[in-house]
Amino acid sequence: MNRWKLQLVVDPVACDGRGVCAEVFPERIECDRWGYPIVDEADITPAIEEHALRAVRSCPRQALHLVERRC
Amino acid sequence: MTTVTTPRAPVPPATGTRLLLGLSGSDTVDASLGSHLERWGTLPRPGDELLDELETSRLVGHGGGWFPVAAKWRSVATASRRRPVVVANGAESEPASRKDALLLTRAPHLVLDGLSLAAATLRAHRAIVYVPRHTAPAVEHALDERRRRRTDAVDIEIAECPHTYLAGQETAVVNQLGGRRDAVPAFQGLTSIRERGVDGRATLVQNAETLAHVALIGRFGGTWFRSVGAEDSPGTMLMTVTRAAGAHIVEAVLGSSLRQSAWISDDDMATTQGVLLGGYGGGWVSPRDFGELPVSEKAARRLGATLGAGVVALLPRDVCPLAEMAHVIRYMEGQGAGQCGPCVYGLADLAAAMEVLAWGRGHGSAHPARILEVCDLVEGRGACRHPDGVARFARSGLAVFAEEVAAHVQHGPCARMGAPRVLPGPGRAHPPAGAGRGTTSRRLVSRA
């Protein structure tokens, strides 16, 4: 119950559809036909946490966030 | 000398006519504070017990969200040590809805009582009533009366809401009142206005009708509220019903027959090809399903629609349903805030594809599967639920009018293409343009 999980969240207002995140983290992020990211909502496991963080840091609009969610 | 009158003890209404008590069928309604107090009695001094009464009542928000009121108030109450801001939202920007305007002009004190109770219960720093221009004079007059009688512990401010579809969306309300941005929605995935809203304070935005219910629950209690309606979803709600003959407003008991509550006759049904529930961000149901629906959000959702803020609009058989849908989707595309890419490009694609389907000729993209694909792509991808509402509208319409869709795909536009629009609200002026206006008619507004 009181588990925490990490999730990638796109702020759609800040996002410009540059597509850097999908290039950096193709395992979980793809671009739609207009170039905006579609993020896989599955947990970010420790094994891929570093990749996720790299995607977050690479966003020129700072629109991608890695958040801890209680589930 | 003022004369001291002992107010009659107010009598709690025993039937499903509550908010509309004394309002229906008359153009000469006395909306004065004196008449209001005569009918409902003085406003009780609220304490923490009002939160418990709201819990007991199971009242939900009737701006379209259907969120439990007690839970919303509690989350605002505990969000911060700083005193919160409370807002009565009278924007009612859904073109087919008029029930909040009715309350604000004919029973403004019910709404203001509810706001006053919210302000006192949550020990608010500011209380604001947010209304469109056409209801502002009635509300201003009511506020003057209340100031003269010192009715409210917190002075109630009035703010004018812009005339746009999204102006009533609660984060847009906060942006408008905070003066930082126009009335455009904000992304709530990382923060919440219930924690940081107007002036950086926890903010309660509650629909006008909902606050009117609060005014009565404050007087008669939560158990009284539940004395009519369904067990899991009790009480009454206002609905705006639009038929060919015009629009009217009813107070419906939840759980009762929707068709009977909305006063829809057999003659009305005989000429109806589909019923729009919940407005332009709502969904279509077939006449047969509509006939069997209770006044229940759960039941509406099961059919892929929503009651939303209580909109019921009957579409007569003598218009092209796909043309009506195309007009509405183009209107909704134009009303987007221009902030989120998938919504900007997705709704433009959706509107264009729908126009092709309604009045284009032999175009490959007219296929409804293309429209459904775009619906999938926009859902859940905006900062607010605007794209989700449009997707629901489109998807449910394609299902309810499936025969029309098939006929249009095969034979092109129908003879009713040029019929005047019947769905209420703005955007009627849009002429049937040539097929497909291109896919990106709106530029993305980028933020500074």
Interface residues (C-beta under 8 A of the other chain):
Chain A: V9 D11 P12 V13 A14 C15 D16 G17 D32 R33 W34 G35 Y36 I38 H65 V67
Chain B: A186 F187 G189 L190 Q339 C340 G341 P342 C343 Y345 G346 L377 R381 G382 A383 L444 S446 R447
